[in-house]
Amino acid sequence: MPALRRLLLLLLLGVLVDGDGKTAFPETVVLPLRRGGAAASVHELLRSDRLRQRTIRQRLIRRGALDISPSIAGAAAAEEESFGMPMTSGAYAGTGQYFVRFLLGTPARPFLLVVDTGSDLTWAKCRLRGRRRRHRVFHPASSKTFRIIPCAAEMCKNDLPFSLSACPTPTSPCRYDYKYSDDSSAQGVYANESATVILAGRRRAKLRGLVVGCTATFSGASFWAADGVLGLGNSVSSFAERAAASFGGGFSYCLVDHLSLRNASSFLRFGPARPPAAAPVHETPLVLDLQPFYGVGIMGISVDGKILAIPAIVWDFASGGGTIVDSGTSLTLLAEPAYGLVVGALSRRLTWAPRVSMDPFEFCYNWTAATAEEKAGPVPAMVVHLAGGARLDPPEKSYLIDVADGVKCLGIQPSPWPGVSTLGNILQQEHLWEFDVENQRLRFSRSTCHAN
């Protein structure tokens, strides 16, 4: 399979996790995850990333929170437990997101959901009425635990994202028109529903009272191969917040190499993370007032050991800048003042490689045309320096990416200034990321991401 095709397939995946602990680590749940969809193009991927970045800027203007306490049946809110959802690279599916197998309703039925850390709504394709026509469409009438949230509820009027103001009668459903940053959308009604998780030993537990969306209509290429979205955003209405509240106060995920084969697996875990024994763990504060996004403080970026003269204002949230970590964005997007300095420094150290033109990337290289001696030469090392002394030292394939046979490009794109920068999922690959929401910390370490 051409490298470009495989790259595009991966990018639509999101980020997920697995887990199974025994003594030193809590018990774990495993839910299968897969990817699907038609092959995308580099132009489509970049368009999706840029639209997503635009919506991220808009959403940061509208911040809100709600307080809904979850209940667990079967797990007795056991803090010592954890559960995980295994996932594959999904490179074969043609999108840049990860899919997880999610068990929804009572009795529980499996659905493939896109995992998105930038979304606070979990939803599935749904038919409120009518006969069952498709295998993977959620039918509320078949679930004993599905409860519509009325539009007159305070939650609907004040807390739920993208809820509509129309309320014909107090008992009418709370409707939403959820807009995503890649210009896709989902329309439906809010409800409370249960999800089933599988703990170690194949024991099952239910997460009750989750806020979910019953989506009747949707738009966006990334949703054609999936059955909906698993919202991992920073909001107590999201699945991440609800599950983390009962399983250790956080979640973690690891993304395999974005060109991995179909059977390569990574994981999404709720509960204590399992960092590699030999890899150092880096830690930096989490910025949690950007709902639903997860922010981090960046102190600078270095290339071959030299800190670049990026204006500090670029990393300052209070000044219209800042940085988020987003599993739903494929490429890394840097605000324009930082972008020019970073790609300039990298490209000056790649002058030995023949340049080629490949829109929409600015710097691409014909790796096949380079001599064996040239290709054996060093690739510039890029390091992202975060608050608290943490260093993200990604492998070169995470920023000098394969986009076609024999062609590599700098996988960094400009983002409008003022505006946030985004560390995308390709830059995050082959690292374990732990979002400790309870203690407001982000930890990460190098990992091969093999599921246990």
Residue, then its C-alpha position, 0 to 999 in steps of 0.5 A: m500500500p502506498a505510504l501516502r494512502r497509509l498515512l491518510l488512513l491513520l490520520l482520521l483515527g483519534v487516540l485511545v487506550d487499553g489496559d489490564g493490570k494485576t498487582a501493581f496496576p489496577e484491573t482493566v477493560v478491553l474494548p476492540l477498536r478499528r478504523g474504516g473509511a475511504a482513502a483520503s488525500v493530503h489536501e483533504l487531511l490538511r483541510s480537515d486540520r485547518l477547519r478543525q483549528r478554526t473551530i477550536r479558536q471559536r470554541l475557546i471563546r465559549r467555555g462552560a461546565l456542568d456537574i453530573s455525578p456518574s454511578i457505576a453498577g457492577a464495579a462499586a466505584a472501585e478506584e483500584e480498577s481500570f479499564g481499557m479500550p484497545m485500538t489499531s493504527g487504522a492506517y488502512a481506513g483512509t482517515g486520520q482518526y481512531f475508532v473504538r468499539f463501544l458498548l452502548g445501551t441495555p442490553a449493550r450493543p457494540f458501535l465503532l466510535v471516533v475517539d476525540t479529545g477535542s469533543d465533549l459529546t458522545w453520540a451514535k447514529c440513531r433512529l428514535r422511531g421506525r424498524r431496524r434497518r442497519h446493523r450498527v444504528f442505535h435504536p433507543a426503543s431497544s434499550k431499557t436505560f435510554r432516557i430523553i433529556p427534556c428541553a426544559a431541563e436546566m442542563c439543556k438550557n445552560d450546560l449542554p454544548f450546542s443545544l438548541s433553544a427551541c422548546p415546543t413543550p417542556t417534555s420535548p427532547c433537548r436537541y443539538d446541532y453539534k459543529y466540529s472544527d473540520d466543518s462536519s456536524a451532527q444533529g439529534v437529541y440528548a439523552n441519558e444512557s448507560a455504557t458497559v465496560i469490561l474489567a479484568g477477568r471479563r467482569r462487566a460494569k455499567l457506567r450509568g447516566l452518561v450524556v449521549g447524543c442520538t444523532a439522526t443526521f450528520s455530515g462529514a467524511s470521517f463519520w461515514a466509516a464510524d458509528g459516532v464519536l466518543g467525546l474525550g474532551n475536558s468537560v464533565s458532560s464528556f465520557a472522559e470526565r465521567a469515566a475518569a471520575s470513577f477510575g483513577g481521575g484520568f485517562s491515558y492513550c498511546l498512538v502506534d506509528h502512523l504507518s503501522l500495519r493493520n494489526a498493530s495495536s495501541f490503547l486508551r485506558f481509564g485508570p492508572a497508566r502503565p509507563p514503560a519501565a525503561a523510559p523516562v517519564h516527563e511531566t508538565p501542568l495541564v491547562l484545564d480552563l480551555q474547555p473542552f480542550y487540554g492545554v499545555g505550556i510551551m517554553g520554546i522549541s529547539v532544533d539541533g539543540k538551539i532554542l529558536a527565537i519564537p516570541a513568548i506571546v505565541w505560547d501565552f493563552a492570555s495573549g491569544g496564543g497557547t498550545i493544545v494537545d489534540s488527538g483529533t488533529s493529524l498534523t501539528l499546526l503552529a501559530e505563524p510566528a512560530y511556524g516560520l522559525v521552526v520550518g526554516a530551521l529544519s529546512r536549512r539543515l536538509t539542503w542536501a536533499p533535493r526539494v520537490s513540490m507537493d502541495p499543500f506542504e511547503f518543504c518536501y524532499n525527494w528521498t529516493a534521489a538522495t544518495a545513500e551517503e546523503k540519506a545516512g546523514p543526520v536529520p535535524a532533531m526537533v524538541v518541544h520544551l514544556a513547562g516544568g522542564a518536560r521535553l517532547d523529543p519526537p522521532e524524526k518520522s513524526y515531523l519529517i513524514d512520508v507523504a508519497d513513495g520516496v517523498k518526505c515533507l515537514g509535517i508542520q502547518p501554519s495556523p493563523w495568529p493570533g490563535v492557538s497552536t496544536l500538537g497533532n496525533i502524528l507528533q504524539q505517536e509512539h508516546l504514552w500520554e497520561f491526562d491526570v485531570e484530577n491533579q492537573r498534570l500531563r505525563f508522557s514517555r516514549s513507548t512502542c504502544h503495544a497492547n498488553 
